[in-house]
């Protein structure tokens, strides 16, 4: 068995995590427009920044055609 890249199930799990993080980002961005409490708004903006960074990290590893970007 070739051990140069992730297994199929690992790529599927990474894909699911990436989709979940993207959904969370969209929800946080949408909800932050409805928030009037400044502390909560700041927390949500921090979440958006952290989630964006996490998505970029995941995208740097994930390659949809089944490989790892080296």
N, C-alpha and C positions, 0 to 999 in steps of 0.2 A: 504494500500500500504506500502510495506517495505521501510523504510527510512534510511537503514544502509549504503547505497552506492549511487554512482551517478546513475542518470537515463541513459537509453540507449542513448538518444540524446546527453547527456553530454559526454559520452564515445566516441561517434562518432566524436564530435567536438574536443575532446582531441586528438584522433587518426589523424584527419586532420591537426591539428596544429603540431603534432609530424612529420608527413610526410613532411609538408611544411618546417619546420626548418631543417630537414635532407637534403632536396633538396637544401636549401640555403647554408648549410654547404658544400656540395659537389661542388656547383658552386663557392663559395668563394675560396675553396682549389684549384680548377682547374684554376681559373682566376689569383690567386696570382702568379702562375708560369709564367704567361705571362706579368706581370707588371714589368717595369723597374724603375719607379719613386719610390724612397725610402719612401717618405711620404705616398703615396697610398698603397705601400706594407705593411707598418707598420699598417695602418688603416685596411687593409684586414686581417692581422694576428690577430689583436685585435678582429675583427669580428668573426674569426674562434674560438678563445678562448671563447668569450662570447656565441656564438651559441652552442658550445660544452657543456658549463655549463648549458645552458637553456635546451638542449636535455636531459642531465643527470637528471635535476630537473623534467622534464616531465616524464621521464622513471621511476622515483622513485614513481610517482603517478599512472601512467598508467599500467594497467594489462589487456592484450588482452582478457582474458576470462570473462571480465565484472565486475571486482571488483577493489577495492582500496587496495593497499598494506599497511598494518598497521604496 
